[in-house]
Structures are given as C-alpha cells and as structure tokens.
Amino acid sequence: MKFREESKQPAWICVLDAKSRNERYSKLFSDDQKDFGDLLYQAVSNAYIRSRIFKNYRKQFLAVKVEAPKFEDRISKEVEQLDTFCISNNIQIHKTNTSIVYRIPL
C-alpha cells in the first residue's frame, strides 16, 4: 500500500507537465477566447490582490485559479463586481476551501 507522500511527483516535474499541457491545450482556443481569458485573468488579479493567480488551458475550458484567497479579498467590492461579470458572461465559478477557479468553457 502506497502512502500519499510516496506517490507525489517532484515539483519540477509538475511544473514541466503543467507547461506542456498549457502549450498543447492552448491551441484548442481561438484568439478571441484567449483574449477573453486574458481579460478575465486581469480582472481576477485586480480583485484578489493578496493571492497568487494562475491561468491554465484545459481540454474543455480555460481556468483562472486563485490560490488561497484571503478573507479580505473575498468580501471586497471588486470580487462582487467580478462575480457579477462572470454570471453575465456564463463563466463558471468553482469555490473550495483552498481555491477559487473561474472557468471559461471551450
């Protein structure tokens, strides 16, 4: 039986894998979709100023992830405006205890 710690990959392998997937899946998106993803990334970065933000291309969606969002950001006016923007543009919002992911479907 393997424990979770035994099966983890080294961080550098995970980084290379993420870069490879981003490069491969970015080709599935049009320039307009990529531009809209950049716009969403900028809006998320402005709303969550205390957190790390990542943009990732996936097979079926473009994801903008907020890592460890701070409480002060979660209750800000900017986040409220961002959520309204997402709802009006059919952007899915997935919230967990450790992150928030904004998804633009392909």
Protein Blocks (a to p, Z undefined) as FASTA:
>chain_A
ZZfklmpccfklmmmmmmmmmmmmmmmpcfklmmmmmmmmmmmmmmmmmbccdddddfkb
ccdddehiafklmmmmklmmmmmmmmmnopacdddfkbccddddZZ
